[in-house]
Amino acid sequence: MIQFEVTVTVEGGLHARPAALLANHSAQSQSKITLTKGDKQVDGRSILGIMTLGVTQGDKLLISVEGEDEEKAALSLQQLFEQSFHR
């Protein structure tokens, strides 16, 4: 399992568009991806789940990736956050 923390730099936080991008990135992986903010934990493939976290700009998220392609998936997610969801 790989765990890492990210700071959300997207203006407006993880609203619909970035939540959809994050869920799509997560769905491309075979690994289980979990996002944690405070005491709330959601599946990284769920747009609705991501949005229910109420993540705003500046918030920190703990991302857990577990599975056969966890290294590749973790790197992809880290890059998504580093690029502030701009491809």
N, C-alpha and C positions, 0 to 999 in steps of 0.2 A: 504494500500500500504506500502511496505517495500522498503526502499532505503538504499544502503550502498556503500561505496567506496572501491575499491581494487587497489592494486599496482601490476602490472604485473611483475612477477619474472621469467617467462619462457624465457630461452635464445632464442633470435630471435623474441620474441614477439608473437603475435597471428597470426602465419602463418597457413598454411593449416591444419596440424594435430591438434594443440590446438584449432583452430577455429571449426573444425569438432567435437571435444570432447565437446566444450562449446555448440554448437548448439544441439548436441544429448542430453546433460544434460537438456537443456532448453526444448526440445521437449517432454521430459518425464513428464513435468509438465502441469497441466491444466491452470496455471496462464500465464498472459501476461508478458513477460520478455523483457525489453528494456535496451540496453547498450548505454551510452553516453560518448563521448570523445570530449571535447571542445564544439563546436556548432553542431556536428554531432550526430545523434541518429539513431540506427538501431534495428531491431527485433533480439532478442537473438536466434531465431530458424534459422536464415539465415547465412549459412557459408559465402556466398559471401558478405553479409552485414557486418559481423564481420570483414572480411578481408579488406573491403574498409575503415574501420576506421584507418588503418595504425598504429595499436598499436605495439609499440616496448617495449623492456624490460625497466622497470622503469616508464612507463606511468601509469597514474591513470585513472580508469574507474568508472563511476557512474552506478550502476546497480539498476534498478527499477523492482520490482516484485509485480504484482497485480492479485489477484484471490483467488479462494477457497482454494488452497493449497500453498499459498504464503510463509508461515513460513517454510514449508518443502523444498520448492524450493529454497528459499533464503539460508537456511542452506547448502543444497547440493552444491550450486554455491560457497558459501564462502569456503567450504572445498576443492572444486576443485582448487580454486586459492591458498589457503594456502598450498596445496600439490604440487604446481607448475605443475598441470596436470598429476601427477604420481598417478596411482591407485594402 
